[in-house]
């Protein structure tokens, strides 16, 4: 007796049926992949809508954001928390008129030499050690970042006057011996737009020009 008999719950599948089944599986995978891409794109679009609202005014309430972009309050809250968890949002700050608090705005740009940066310098850069040093001089650092171009490093900061501002350049050169080829300090006279916010007194630019 042959052992090739099919049991009642088994069926035979020909080569054509196998081909159709394989094609269906491949089509399903493609469809799932396309849906995943569309879903990811939608998530990114939703995130950008909320980021745009927060950049315009980070103090705005979740209810107002939800109303403006047509989301539920729960969805806005959930996306904001996800953006914070992913470090896409580092934090929130107030846009301040530096002149009204008795400060001036400066930009320090440094071009480094070809000397290889050692671990101590890297640790100092990523820590707040340098910031604490210049705070004692009456300097408040706003931002610090590396750039491509003629210069390699930019620091924006507040100080009472150019004399104090120059102390930042001196301190920077002092703790990075052999690394600075040249440096420049510029003073900002007036912001027209800052951190996505238009200066409410922007028309006063005529007093400067």
MOJOJO-V135511 format. One record per residue. NEAR is the number of other ideal C-beta (glycine too) atoms within 8 Angstrom. Layout:
NEAR
NEAR
This chain:
2
4
4
4
5
7
5
4
3
6
4
5
6
6
5
6
8
9
8
8
9
8
8
8
8
8
8
8
8
8
8
8
8
8
8
8
8
8
8
8
8
8
8
8
8
11
12
8
10
15
11
8
12
13
8
8
7
7
4
9
5
9
7
8
14
13
7
7
10
5
12
6
9
6
10
14
9
8
12
12
8
9
12
9
6
6
6
7
10
3
4
6
6
3
6
6
7
9
8
6
7
5
10
13
12
15
11
15
11
13
10
11
7
3
7
4
7
6
5
6
10
9
9
10
8
5
7
5
8
12
8
8
10
13
9
6
10
7
13
8
10
7
7
8
6
5
8
2
4
3
10
7
11
13
12
11
14
10
14
7
7
10
6
12
16
9
11
17
11
8
12
14
10
7
9
10
6
6
9
12
5
6
11
7
13
7
10
9
4
9
7
7
8
7
6
6
9
6
11
4
6
9
5
8
9
6
5
7
4
